[in-house]
Amino acid sequence: MKTERSNEQQAYHVSAVSIITNVFLSIGKVGAGLLARSGAMVSDGIHSASDVISTIVVIIGLKLSNKDDDPNYEFGRERMECIAALILSMFLFITGLLVGWAGLEKIITGQTEEIAIPGMLALIAAAISIIVKEGMYWYTIKVAKKINSTSLKADAWHHRSDAFSSIGALVGIIGARMGFAIMDPIASLIICLFIGHAALEIFKDATDKLVDHSCSQQVEKEIREIIEDIDGVYRIDKLRTRLFGSRIYVETEIAADRNISFERSHEIAEDTHHRVEEVFPTVKHCMVHINPVAVN
């Protein structure tokens, strides 16, 4: 009987597929770029090679964040995944700068006539890369959303940025083959912008989860609706949420009839606590405080 993989196993499986795919892609693209004399294709191949290192960073982050709680880490290590995503974003940003500089250096020399016209092999490699990397994006993002993994989402966007960079390379190669040789290094600059944008998006998402950023208004609205529907809750006086890596902490103050027993107040608090954690699996803990009020 086939059993479903755990979240950690699913993440490792996706990461393994990612590494194998990127190794073959990077070798193929760099080789095609060198043989077909395309600087844009070589730059795109370097981008794919950087994906291998970034995925290894993701695996390390997942391994550390999934360790069991202990006396030294009583709230868990979920933020280790965000740290991995931050490292990934910085690595990605540096890669983008290097790719951009390679293209800019060719342009500022002003010797565009010395830029070789890319061969058909580079065109084919770019097309294959677009299809494979976009497929890897959808495969990775599907699992990332399913297990709510920050670093895996970052890796998915790394795949998409690679697909975008391959589109830039494709446009540059086509332009160069049509007689506009300078289009090839210009494509490297476009690739640089795509990589930089992806790096900043990953950095922002990871930072939000490291600095106790609140959940979205939609998520808080849904949590409110769940709490308000619990028997014995008169109103919600306060609701606060904070992101903790891939998990959520919820703190709420609810009003209940001051004339009910202590035991009944405790039951209402427990119902609220368990109901929120049951409906929202990503909630690691829900802390509830009861405010006694006069209910007519």
Secondary structure, DSSP 8 states (H G I E B T S, - for coil): ------HHHHHHHHHHHHHHHHHHHHHHHHHHHHHTT-HHHHHHHHHHHHHHHHHHHHHHHHHHHTS--BTTBTT-STHHHHHHHHHHHHHHHHHHHHHHHHHHHHHHT--GGGS----HHHHHHHHHHHHHHHHHHHHHHHHHHHHT-HHHHHHHHHHHHHHHHHHHHHHHHHHHHTT-TTHHHHHHHHHHHHHHHHHHHHHHHHHHHHTT----HHHHHHHHHHHHTSTT--EEEEEEEEEETTEEEEEEEEEEETTS-HHHHHHHHHHHHHHHHHH-TTEEEEEEEEEEE---
